Amino acid sequence: MMSSQLVFNLASGSVSCGFTPTAATELKAKLNEIVQVLKAKTAEISGAGGKPRQSKPIEYQYTGDVFLEIFCNPNIWANPFVAKVLITLRDDRIRVSSEAELTRIIEDVDRFLEQFA
C-alpha cells in the first residue's frame, strides 16, 4: 500500500505522519460523521428550541508507523464551524497532543487525498 505524509495544520505549527489513502478515506468518513452529528444537534436546537440529546464522543484510531487518534466530543460544540478535535500522534519515542479546528483537519485530509485522485 502506498504511503505518503499527511500534514495536520494546527493553530501553532503543524505535525505530519506517514499515512495511506485507504486510512485517509476512513478518516474522512469519520470526520464527516462528526460534521453530521453537529449539524443534527444544531437543527435540534433551532427546530425544537430545547436542549439537544447527548451524543457519544466520536473517535478515529490509526496504527501504522505511528499511532494517530482523533477525538471529538460533539456535546461541547455549537456547530461544525467552531468545533475542535483532539489529535494525538505518538510512537515509542514521542507523543504529541494538540487541539485543532475540525474544518482545518477536514481540509488537510482532502488535500492529502487529492494527491491520489
C-alpha positions in Angstrom: 0.0 0.0 0.0 1.3 3.4 -1.0 2.1 5.7 1.9 2.7 9.5 1.9 2.9 12.2 4.5 -0.4 13.6 5.9 0.2 17.1 7.3 -2.1 18.4 10.1 -2.0 22.2 10.3 -2.5 23.2 13.9 -3.1 26.6 15.4 0.6 26.9 16.1 2.6 24.9 13.7 2.0 21.5 12.1 2.6 17.8 12.5 2.9 15.1 9.9 2.9 11.3 9.7 3.1 8.5 7.2 -0.5 7.7 6.0 -2.2 5.7 3.3 -5.0 6.8 1.0 -7.2 4.0 2.5 -6.7 5.2 6.0 -7.3 8.8 4.8 -10.6 7.8 3.3 -11.7 6.1 6.6 -10.6 9.3 8.5 -12.6 11.5 6.1 -15.7 9.3 6.7 -15.2 9.7 10.5 -14.8 13.5 10.2 -18.0 13.6 8.0 -19.7 11.7 10.8 -18.7 14.4 13.3 -20.0 17.1 11.0 -23.3 15.3 10.5 -23.8 14.8 14.3 -23.0 18.5 14.9 -25.4 19.6 12.1 -28.2 17.4 13.6 -27.6 18.9 17.1 -27.8 22.4 15.6 -31.1 21.5 13.8 -32.5 20.1 17.1 -31.7 23.3 18.9 -33.1 25.6 16.3 -36.1 23.4 15.5 -37.3 22.3 18.9 -35.8 25.3 20.8 -34.9 22.9 23.5 -31.9 21.0 24.7 -30.4 18.5 22.2 -29.9 14.9 23.2 -26.5 13.9 24.3 -24.2 12.3 21.7 -21.4 9.8 22.3 -17.9 11.1 21.7 -16.5 10.2 18.3 -13.0 8.9 17.7 -10.8 7.6 15.0 -7.7 5.5 15.5 -5.0 4.5 13.1 -2.0 2.3 13.7 0.7 2.3 11.1 4.3 3.7 11.5 2.8 5.8 14.3 -0.4 5.8 16.3 -2.9 8.5 15.4 -6.1 9.3 17.3 -8.6 11.9 16.5 -11.2 12.6 19.2 -14.3 14.9 19.4 -17.0 15.3 22.0 -19.8 16.8 19.9 -21.7 17.8 23.1 -19.5 20.8 23.7 -19.6 22.4 20.3 -22.4 24.5 18.9 -21.8 23.7 15.2 -19.2 22.2 12.9 -17.6 25.6 12.2 -16.5 26.2 15.7 -15.8 22.5 16.7 -12.3 21.3 17.5 -10.8 17.9 17.7 -8.0 16.5 19.8 -5.2 15.0 17.8 -2.8 12.6 19.4 0.2 11.3 17.4 2.7 9.0 19.0 5.2 6.3 18.6 7.6 4.6 21.0 9.8 7.8 21.3 7.5 10.8 21.2 3.9 11.8 21.8 2.2 15.0 20.5 -1.3 16.0 21.5 -3.0 19.2 20.3 -6.4 20.6 19.7 -7.2 21.6 16.1 -10.2 23.1 14.2 -12.4 20.5 12.7 -12.7 22.4 9.4 -9.0 22.7 9.1 -8.4 19.0 9.6 -11.0 18.2 7.0 -9.2 20.5 4.6 -5.9 18.7 5.4 -7.3 15.3 4.7 -8.9 16.5 1.5 -5.6 18.0 0.4 -3.9 14.7 1.1 -6.5 12.7 -0.8 -6.1 15.0 -3.9 -2.6 13.6 -4.4 -4.2 10.2 -5.2 -7.1 11.3 -7.3 
